[in-house]
Amino acid sequence: MPMEMSKVRSCGGSRTSKIPSDAATAARLISNQRSLINILPLPGWNMDYNKARRYVFLLPLHVIGLISIPNFYEHGWKNKLHRLVYRNFMWVGIIFGVLLQFASTFIYSIHDLSEFLQRLLECLSDITILSTIFYYNVLMKEVIELLDLQEKEFKVSNIKIHKKYILQEQKFLAIAFLFSICVSTSFLIETILPKSERTLWLMTSLYHRKHPDRVLPFNMWTPSFIDASDMEYFVILYLLEVCLLVYFTAGVFEMAVMHIIFPISLKGQYTMLGEFVELMGVEHRDSVGDLIFYSDVATGEYLTETQMLHFVMKHKTDQPKAQIKQQRATALKKIPYSSFYTRQIVTRYRTLNQIMNKYTSLQETMYNVAIVPFLVIWVLSFYQMAYMKHLPMFNCIKIVCEFLCVVLGAFNFIYQTDYLNDSHEIIARAIYQSHWYNCTPQVRKIICMFLRSAQQPKNISLLGGVIMLTRQQFLKLINGAFSFLNFMKMTGRV
C-alpha cells in the first residue's frame, strides 16, 4: 500500500509522520470507536457533571416555605399558591416569633446584664439568618441563573480531581450538618437538665414564672394574663419554639451549604483547567504515546493524528454535538494548533471567571446586608466570655458554643475567599510551569494577557472596600477583640 507523508503543526513546532491510508487504519478507527461523529476519549474522561446536586440545598428551604423556587411545580397555580400563600404565611409566623423574642429580651432580660447579652446575641443571630434567607428570596432569579450557568458549564476532564473535590465537599457538609445539629440540640438539652439556682432565680424574678423549673428553648413575651409555665401554655409554646428551631437550623445549614459547594466546585474546575495550561508549548500524547489534538479542554476530548489527516465525515447530521465537533475539526485544520489550543484555554478561563464574578457579586451584596448585625454578634460573643466565671457550668458551655459558632462562621467566609484566590493562583502557577517559551510570538502575547488576568486577586470586599475578607483581616479582628477584653479586665469593668 502507498504511504503518504504529511506535516502536522503542534505547540512545539512541526513534525513529519508516516500514516498508512489503508484498510488497517480504517479498521483501527472503527475498533477504537474514535470517529469524528462520536469521539470517546480515555477512560475516566468526558464524564457528565453531577448536576442534580447543585439544587439540593434549595429543596429543604422550599419545602419548609422559607423560599419559593420559580416554576418548581408543573402547574402554575401550585407555584402561585406556594409563593403567595404558603411562603408568606410561614414568614409572617417566623417574624412574629422573632418580634416576641425581641420583646422578651428588652422587657425582661434587660434587668440582668449577662442574661441580656446572651438573649440579645440569639436575637441578632436570628435576624442575620433571616435577612440572608430573605435576600435569597429577593434575588432568587439570580441564584437560579448562577446554578443554571454552573450546570451548563461545569464539566469533568479528570475524574480523580473531580472525586477529590466531591469528597472535600462532603466532608465540609458533614461537619456543617453535625455542628448545626449540635448547636440546635443544646437549646433543647437546656430545657431538660436540672436547673441551677441562677436559672430558677431568673425564671422567678425576671420572667415572673410560677413554675421556674419549666424552661423554654427561647424566651418569648406573653401577655400578663398568660403564664408561659402553665402546662397547657407551656406545651403549645414549646412545640412552636421547636418548630422555629428546626426552621433556623435548616436555614443555617443550607446557607453553609451554598458557601461550601460553590467555591470548592469552582476550585475543582480551575484545577482541571490548570492541567491543560501546563501542556502549553509541548506535544500532546495519549497514554500509549500517540500524538493527539485536543478539541475541547473542558471535557478532555481530542482527535488523534490519524483522524486529523485521513478521516473525512461522509454524512452531515443535524445533531448539535456532531456539528460542534465538526466545526472544531475544521478549525483545527485552518489555524495552527498551538493558537487553537491556547484560545480554548483562554475561553474556558473566561467562562469560569464569569461564574466566579457572578458568585462574588451575589455574596458581596448578601454580606453587606448581614455585616452590621454580624459585627455586633462578634463583639457580644467575645464580651460574654468575660462573664463566664459568674455563671453555671452549662451556661458557660453554651456561651463557648455560641462563641465557636461565630468564629467558625467568620472563618467560613474567609475560607471561601481563599478558595477563590487559590483558583487563580492555580492557573498562574500552571502558566509558569508550562513550556510557553516554545510557542510562537503571537501565542506568547495571548499567554501574557492570560497571566495578567490570573494574577488579579479575587477577594470579597464589604462596605465599599472597607473590610476585605482575607486571613490577615480575620486575625486582626480576633486580636482586636481579645485586646478589647484585656482592656476591660484591666480597668475592672468586667
C-alpha positions as CSV (number, residue, x, y, z in Angstrom):
1,M,0.0,0.0,0.0
2,P,1.3,3.5,-0.7
3,M,2.5,5.7,2.1
4,E,1.5,9.4,2.5
5,M,3.8,12.0,4.0
6,S,2.1,14.8,6.0
7,K,3.2,17.7,8.2
8,V,1.4,18.3,11.4
9,R,1.7,21.5,13.3
10,S,1.9,21.2,17.1
11,C,2.6,23.5,20.0
12,G,6.3,22.8,19.8
13,G,6.6,23.4,16.0
14,S,6.1,20.9,13.1
15,R,6.9,17.3,12.7
16,T,6.8,14.7,9.9
17,S,4.9,11.5,10.3
18,K,4.1,8.5,8.2
19,I,0.4,7.5,8.2
20,P,-0.7,4.4,6.2
21,S,-4.0,5.1,4.4
22,D,-5.2,1.5,4.1
23,A,-8.0,-0.8,5.4
24,A,-6.0,-1.5,8.5
25,T,-6.2,2.2,9.5
26,A,-9.9,2.3,8.9
27,A,-10.3,-0.9,11.0
28,R,-8.3,0.6,13.8
29,L,-10.6,3.7,13.8
30,I,-13.7,1.5,14.0
31,S,-12.3,-0.7,16.7
32,N,-11.2,2.2,18.8
33,Q,-14.5,3.9,18.3
34,R,-12.9,7.3,17.8
35,S,-14.8,8.6,14.8
36,L,-15.4,12.3,14.4
37,I,-19.1,11.8,15.0
38,N,-18.7,10.0,18.3
39,I,-15.4,10.7,20.0
40,L,-14.8,8.5,23.0
41,P,-11.7,9.6,25.0
42,L,-9.6,7.7,27.5
43,P,-11.4,6.0,30.4
44,G,-12.4,8.5,33.1
45,W,-12.7,11.4,30.8
46,N,-15.7,13.3,29.4
47,M,-17.7,12.5,32.5
48,D,-21.0,14.3,32.9
49,Y,-21.1,16.6,35.9
50,N,-23.4,15.6,38.7
51,K,-25.9,18.4,38.1
52,A,-28.8,17.4,40.3
53,R,-26.9,18.1,43.5
54,R,-26.5,21.8,42.6
55,Y,-30.1,22.3,43.5
56,V,-30.3,20.0,46.6
57,F,-29.6,22.8,49.1
58,L,-32.6,24.8,47.9
59,L,-35.1,22.0,48.2
60,P,-35.4,21.9,52.1
61,L,-35.8,25.7,52.2
62,H,-38.5,25.4,49.5
63,V,-40.3,22.6,51.3
64,I,-40.5,24.4,54.7
65,G,-41.5,27.7,53.0
66,L,-38.5,29.9,53.6
67,I,-38.0,30.3,49.8
68,S,-40.1,29.7,46.7
69,I,-38.3,28.2,43.7
70,P,-39.8,29.6,40.4
71,N,-41.6,27.0,38.3
72,F,-41.0,24.3,40.8
73,Y,-44.3,22.6,40.1
74,E,-45.7,21.7,36.7
75,H,-49.0,23.5,37.4
76,G,-48.8,27.3,37.6
77,W,-51.4,27.6,40.3
78,K,-49.3,25.5,42.6
79,N,-46.4,27.8,42.2
80,K,-48.6,30.8,42.9
81,L,-50.1,29.1,45.9
82,H,-46.7,28.3,47.3
83,R,-45.3,31.7,46.7
84,L,-48.3,33.9,47.7
85,V,-49.9,31.8,50.5
86,Y,-47.6,29.2,52.0
87,R,-44.3,31.1,51.9
88,N,-45.9,34.4,53.2
89,F,-47.7,32.5,55.9
90,M,-44.5,30.9,57.2
91,W,-42.6,34.2,57.0
92,V,-45.3,36.0,59.0
93,G,-45.2,33.3,61.7
94,I,-41.4,33.4,61.9
95,I,-41.2,37.2,62.0
96,F,-43.9,37.3,64.7
97,G,-41.9,34.8,66.8
98,V,-38.7,36.8,66.4
99,L,-40.5,40.0,67.5
100,L,-41.9,38.3,70.6
101,Q,-38.3,37.1,71.3
102,F,-37.0,40.7,71.0
103,A,-39.8,42.0,73.2
104,S,-38.9,39.5,75.9
105,T,-35.2,40.4,75.7
106,F,-35.8,44.2,76.1
107,I,-38.6,43.9,78.6
108,Y,-37.4,41.1,80.9
109,S,-33.8,40.1,80.2
110,I,-32.5,43.7,80.2
111,H,-32.5,43.7,84.0
112,D,-29.6,41.2,84.2
113,L,-26.6,42.0,82.0
114,S,-25.3,38.5,81.3
115,E,-28.8,37.2,80.5
116,F,-29.5,40.2,78.3
117,L,-26.3,39.8,76.3
118,Q,-26.9,36.1,75.7
119,R,-30.5,36.7,74.7
120,L,-29.6,39.7,72.5
121,L,-27.0,37.6,70.7
122,E,-29.6,34.9,70.0
123,C,-32.0,37.6,68.6
124,L,-29.3,39.1,66.4
125,S,-28.3,35.7,65.1
126,D,-32.0,35.1,64.1
127,I,-32.0,38.5,62.4
128,T,-28.8,37.7,60.5
129,I,-30.1,34.3,59.3
130,L,-33.5,35.7,58.3
131,S,-32.0,38.6,56.4
132,T,-29.8,36.3,54.5
133,I,-32.6,34.0,53.5
134,F,-34.8,36.9,52.7
135,Y,-32.1,38.2,50.5
136,Y,-32.0,35.0,48.6
137,N,-35.8,35.2,48.2
138,V,-35.5,38.7,46.6
139,L,-32.6,37.5,44.3
140,M,-33.9,34.0,43.7
141,K,-33.8,34.6,39.9
142,E,-30.1,35.5,40.1
143,V,-29.4,32.4,42.2
144,I,-31.2,30.1,39.8
145,E,-29.3,31.7,36.9
146,L,-26.0,31.0,38.7
147,L,-27.0,27.4,39.3
148,D,-28.0,27.0,35.6
149,L,-24.7,28.5,34.5
150,Q,-22.8,26.0,36.6
151,E,-25.0,23.2,35.4
152,K,-24.2,24.2,31.8
153,E,-20.5,24.9,32.1
154,F,-19.2,22.6,34.8
155,K,-17.5,19.7,33.1
156,V,-15.2,16.9,34.2
157,S,-12.0,16.3,32.4
158,N,-10.2,14.4,35.2
159,I,-12.2,12.0,37.3
160,K,-9.6,11.9,40.0
161,I,-9.6,15.6,40.6
162,H,-13.4,15.6,40.4
163,K,-13.7,12.9,43.1
164,K,-11.2,14.7,45.3
165,Y,-13.2,17.9,45.5
166,I,-16.5,16.0,45.8
167,L,-15.1,14.2,48.8
168,Q,-13.9,17.5,50.2
169,E,-17.4,19.0,49.7
170,Q,-19.0,16.0,51.5
171,K,-16.5,16.4,54.4
172,F,-17.3,20.0,54.9
173,L,-21.0,19.4,54.5
174,A,-20.9,16.7,57.2
175,I,-19.1,19.0,59.6
176,A,-21.6,21.8,58.9
177,F,-24.5,19.4,59.4
178,L,-23.2,18.0,62.7
179,F,-22.3,21.4,64.0
180,S,-25.8,22.8,63.2
181,I,-27.5,19.8,64.9
182,C,-25.3,20.1,68.0
183,V,-26.0,23.8,68.4
184,S,-29.7,23.3,68.0
185,T,-29.8,20.4,70.3
186,S,-28.1,22.4,73.0
187,F,-31.2,24.6,73.2
188,L,-33.4,21.6,73.8
189,I,-31.0,19.9,76.3
190,E,-31.0,23.1,78.4
191,T,-34.8,22.6,79.0
192,I,-34.5,19.1,80.4
193,L,-31.3,19.4,82.5
194,P,-31.6,20.1,86.2
195,K,-32.0,23.8,86.7
196,S,-29.3,25.8,88.6
197,E,-30.2,28.3,91.3
198,R,-29.4,31.1,88.9
199,T,-31.8,29.8,86.3
200,L,-34.6,29.4,88.9
201,W,-34.0,32.9,90.1
202,L,-34.1,34.3,86.6
203,M,-37.4,32.5,85.8
204,T,-38.9,33.7,89.0
205,S,-37.6,37.3,89.3
206,L,-37.1,38.4,85.6
207,Y,-39.7,36.4,83.7
208,H,-42.3,36.0,86.5
209,R,-42.9,32.3,86.1
210,K,-44.9,30.4,88.7
211,H,-43.2,27.2,87.7
212,P,-39.5,28.1,87.2
213,D,-38.4,24.6,86.5
214,R,-40.3,24.7,83.2
215,V,-37.9,26.4,80.8
216,L,-38.5,27.0,77.1
217,P,-35.8,26.9,74.4
218,F,-36.3,30.6,73.8
219,N,-37.9,33.2,76.0
220,M,-40.9,34.9,74.3
221,W,-43.0,37.7,75.5
222,T,-46.5,36.8,76.6
223,P,-49.4,39.0,77.9
224,S,-49.5,39.4,81.7
225,F,-52.6,37.2,82.0
226,I,-50.8,34.2,80.4
227,D,-48.2,32.3,82.4
228,A,-45.9,30.5,80.0
229,S,-45.1,28.0,82.7
230,D,-48.6,26.7,83.0
231,M,-48.8,23.3,81.4
232,E,-51.3,24.0,78.7
233,Y,-49.5,27.1,77.5
234,F,-46.1,25.6,78.1
235,V,-46.7,22.6,75.8
236,I,-48.1,24.8,73.0
237,L,-45.2,27.3,73.2
238,Y,-42.6,24.5,73.5
239,L,-43.8,22.9,70.3
240,L,-44.0,26.2,68.4
241,E,-40.4,27.0,69.5
242,V,-39.2,23.6,68.5
243,C,-40.6,24.2,65.0
244,L,-38.9,27.6,64.9
245,L,-35.7,25.9,66.0
246,V,-36.0,23.4,63.1
247,Y,-36.5,26.3,60.7
248,F,-33.5,28.2,61.9
249,T,-31.3,25.0,61.9
250,A,-32.4,24.3,58.3
251,G,-31.6,27.9,57.3
252,V,-28.2,27.9,58.9
253,F,-27.2,24.6,57.3
254,E,-28.5,25.5,53.9
255,M,-26.6,28.8,53.9
256,A,-23.5,26.9,54.9
257,V,-24.1,24.5,52.0
258,M,-24.1,27.3,49.5
259,H,-20.9,28.8,51.0
260,I,-19.3,25.4,50.6
261,I,-20.3,23.9,47.3
262,F,-19.8,27.0,45.1
263,P,-16.1,27.8,46.0
264,I,-15.0,24.2,46.2
265,S,-16.6,23.2,42.9
266,L,-15.1,26.3,41.2
267,K,-11.6,25.4,42.5
268,G,-12.0,21.9,41.1
269,Q,-12.8,23.3,37.7
270,Y,-9.8,25.6,37.8
271,T,-7.6,22.7,38.9
272,M,-8.7,20.6,36.0
273,L,-8.1,23.6,33.7
274,G,-4.6,24.1,35.2
275,E,-3.6,20.6,33.9
276,F,-4.2,21.8,30.3
277,V,-2.5,25.1,31.0
278,E,0.7,23.2,31.9
279,L,0.6,21.5,28.5
280,M,1.1,24.7,26.5
281,G,4.2,24.6,24.4
282,V,4.6,20.8,24.2
283,E,3.3,18.0,22.0
284,H,0.2,16.3,23.3
285,R,0.2,12.5,23.5
286,D,-2.2,9.9,25.0
287,S,-1.3,7.1,27.4
288,V,0.0,4.9,24.6
289,G,2.2,7.7,23.1
290,D,0.1,8.6,20.1
291,L,0.0,12.2,19.1
292,I,-3.3,13.8,19.9
293,F,-5.0,17.2,19.3
294,Y,-7.4,18.5,22.0
295,S,-10.7,19.7,20.6
296,D,-12.3,20.6,23.9
297,V,-10.3,21.2,27.1
298,A,-13.4,21.4,29.2
299,T,-14.1,17.7,28.8
300,G,-10.7,16.5,27.6
301,E,-11.9,15.4,24.1
302,Y,-9.3,15.1,21.5
303,L,-8.6,13.9,17.9
304,T,-5.8,11.5,17.0
305,E,-3.3,12.3,14.3
306,T,-4.9,9.7,12.1
307,Q,-8.3,11.4,12.4
308,M,-6.9,14.8,11.7
309,L,-5.1,13.6,8.4
310,H,-7.4,10.9,6.9
311,F,-10.8,10.7,8.4
312,V,-13.5,12.7,6.4
313,M,-17.1,13.0,7.5
314,K,-19.3,11.5,4.8
315,H,-22.7,12.2,6.2
316,K,-23.8,15.5,7.6
317,T,-26.0,15.4,10.7
318,D,-28.3,17.9,12.5
319,Q,-27.2,16.8,15.9
320,P,-25.7,19.8,17.8
321,K,-22.8,17.8,19.3
322,A,-21.7,16.4,16.0
323,Q,-21.9,19.9,14.4
324,I,-19.8,21.3,17.2
325,K,-17.2,18.6,16.8
326,Q,-17.1,19.1,13.0
327,Q,-16.6,22.8,13.5
328,R,-13.7,22.1,15.9
329,A,-12.1,19.7,13.5
330,T,-12.4,22.3,10.7
331,A,-10.9,25.0,12.9
332,L,-8.0,22.6,13.8
333,K,-7.1,22.4,10.1
334,K,-7.4,26.1,9.4
335,I,-5.2,27.6,12.2
336,P,-2.0,26.4,14.0
337,Y,-2.8,24.0,16.7
338,S,-0.8,26.0,19.3
339,S,-3.0,29.0,18.7
340,F,-6.2,27.0,18.7
341,Y,-5.3,25.2,21.9
342,T,-4.3,28.4,23.7
343,R,-7.6,30.1,22.7
344,Q,-9.5,27.1,24.0
345,I,-7.8,27.6,27.4
346,V,-8.5,31.3,27.5
347,T,-12.1,30.8,26.5
348,R,-12.6,28.2,29.2
349,Y,-10.9,30.5,31.8
350,R,-13.2,33.4,30.9
351,T,-16.2,31.1,31.3
352,L,-15.1,30.1,34.8
353,N,-14.3,33.7,35.6
354,Q,-17.8,34.7,34.6
355,I,-19.3,32.2,37.0
356,M,-16.9,33.4,39.8
357,N,-17.7,37.0,39.2
358,K,-21.5,36.3,39.4
359,Y,-21.0,34.4,42.6
360,T,-18.7,37.1,44.1
361,S,-21.2,39.8,43.3
362,L,-24.0,37.8,44.8
363,Q,-22.1,37.1,48.0
364,E,-20.8,40.7,48.4
365,T,-24.4,42.0,48.3
366,M,-25.5,39.4,50.8
367,Y,-22.6,40.1,53.2
368,N,-23.3,43.9,53.1
369,V,-26.8,43.1,54.2
370,A,-25.7,41.0,57.2
371,I,-22.4,42.6,58.1
372,V,-23.8,45.1,60.7
373,P,-25.7,42.6,62.8
374,F,-22.8,40.1,62.4
375,L,-20.3,42.6,63.8
376,V,-22.5,43.2,66.8
377,I,-22.7,39.5,67.3
378,W,-18.9,39.2,67.0
379,V,-18.5,41.8,69.8
380,L,-21.1,40.2,72.0
381,S,-19.7,36.7,71.6
382,F,-16.3,37.9,72.9
383,Y,-17.8,40.1,75.6
384,Q,-19.8,37.2,77.0
385,M,-16.6,35.3,77.6
386,A,-15.7,37.7,80.4
387,Y,-18.8,36.8,82.4
388,M,-18.4,33.1,82.4
389,K,-16.8,32.9,85.8
390,H,-20.1,34.1,87.4
391,L,-22.3,31.6,85.5
392,P,-23.3,27.9,86.0
393,M,-21.4,25.3,84.1
394,F,-24.0,24.7,81.4
395,N,-24.4,28.4,80.7
396,C,-20.6,28.6,80.2
397,I,-20.7,25.7,77.8
398,K,-23.5,27.3,75.9
399,I,-21.6,30.6,75.7
400,V,-18.5,28.8,74.4
401,C,-20.6,27.0,71.7
402,E,-22.0,30.3,70.6
403,F,-18.5,31.8,70.5
404,L,-17.3,28.9,68.4
405,C,-20.3,29.3,66.1
406,V,-19.5,33.0,65.4
407,V,-15.8,32.4,65.0
408,L,-16.3,29.4,62.7
409,G,-18.9,31.4,60.7
410,A,-16.5,34.2,60.1
411,F,-13.7,31.7,59.2
412,N,-16.0,30.1,56.7
413,F,-16.4,33.4,54.9
414,I,-12.6,33.9,54.9
415,Y,-12.0,30.3,53.8
416,Q,-14.2,30.5,50.7
417,T,-12.5,33.8,49.7
418,D,-9.2,31.9,49.9
419,Y,-10.6,29.2,47.7
420,L,-11.4,31.9,45.1
421,N,-7.9,33.3,45.3
422,D,-6.4,29.8,45.2
423,S,-8.3,29.1,42.0
424,H,-6.5,32.0,40.2
425,E,-3.1,31.0,41.8
426,I,-3.5,27.5,40.3
427,I,-3.8,29.0,36.8
428,A,-0.9,31.4,37.4
429,R,1.4,28.6,38.6
430,A,0.4,26.4,35.7
431,I,1.4,29.2,33.3
432,Y,4.8,29.4,34.9
433,Q,5.3,25.7,34.8
434,S,4.2,25.4,31.1
435,H,6.6,25.5,28.2
436,W,5.3,28.8,26.9
437,Y,8.7,29.8,25.5
438,N,8.2,27.1,22.8
439,C,5.1,28.8,21.5
440,T,5.0,31.4,18.7
441,P,5.3,35.1,19.4
442,Q,1.5,35.6,18.7
443,V,0.7,32.8,21.2
444,R,3.1,34.4,23.8
445,K,1.1,37.6,23.7
446,I,-2.1,35.8,24.4
447,I,-0.4,34.0,27.3
448,C,0.9,37.3,28.7
449,M,-2.6,38.7,28.8
450,F,-3.8,35.4,30.3
451,L,-1.2,35.6,33.1
452,R,-2.0,39.2,33.9
453,S,-5.7,38.3,34.4
454,A,-4.8,35.2,36.5
455,Q,-2.6,37.3,38.8
456,Q,-5.5,39.6,39.8
457,P,-6.7,38.9,43.4
458,K,-10.3,37.8,43.9
459,N,-11.1,39.0,47.5
460,I,-14.6,39.6,48.6
461,S,-14.8,43.2,49.9
462,L,-17.5,44.7,52.2
463,L,-18.8,48.2,52.8
464,G,-17.3,49.6,49.7
465,G,-13.8,48.0,50.3
466,V,-13.5,49.0,54.0
467,I,-13.4,45.3,55.0
468,M,-11.5,42.7,52.9
469,L,-12.3,39.1,53.6
470,T,-8.7,37.8,54.0
471,R,-7.0,35.7,56.6
472,Q,-4.9,38.7,57.7
473,Q,-8.2,40.7,58.3
474,F,-9.6,37.7,60.2
475,L,-6.5,37.7,62.5
476,K,-6.8,41.4,63.0
477,L,-10.4,41.1,64.1
478,I,-9.5,38.3,66.6
479,N,-6.6,40.3,68.0
480,G,-8.7,43.4,68.3
481,A,-11.5,41.6,70.1
482,F,-9.1,39.9,72.7
483,S,-7.3,43.2,73.2
484,F,-10.6,44.9,74.0
485,L,-11.4,42.1,76.5
486,N,-8.0,42.5,78.2
487,F,-8.5,46.2,78.4
488,M,-11.9,45.8,80.0
489,K,-10.5,43.3,82.6
490,M,-7.5,45.6,83.4
491,T,-9.8,48.5,84.0
492,G,-12.1,46.4,86.2
493,R,-15.2,46.9,84.1
494,V,-15.8,43.1,83.7
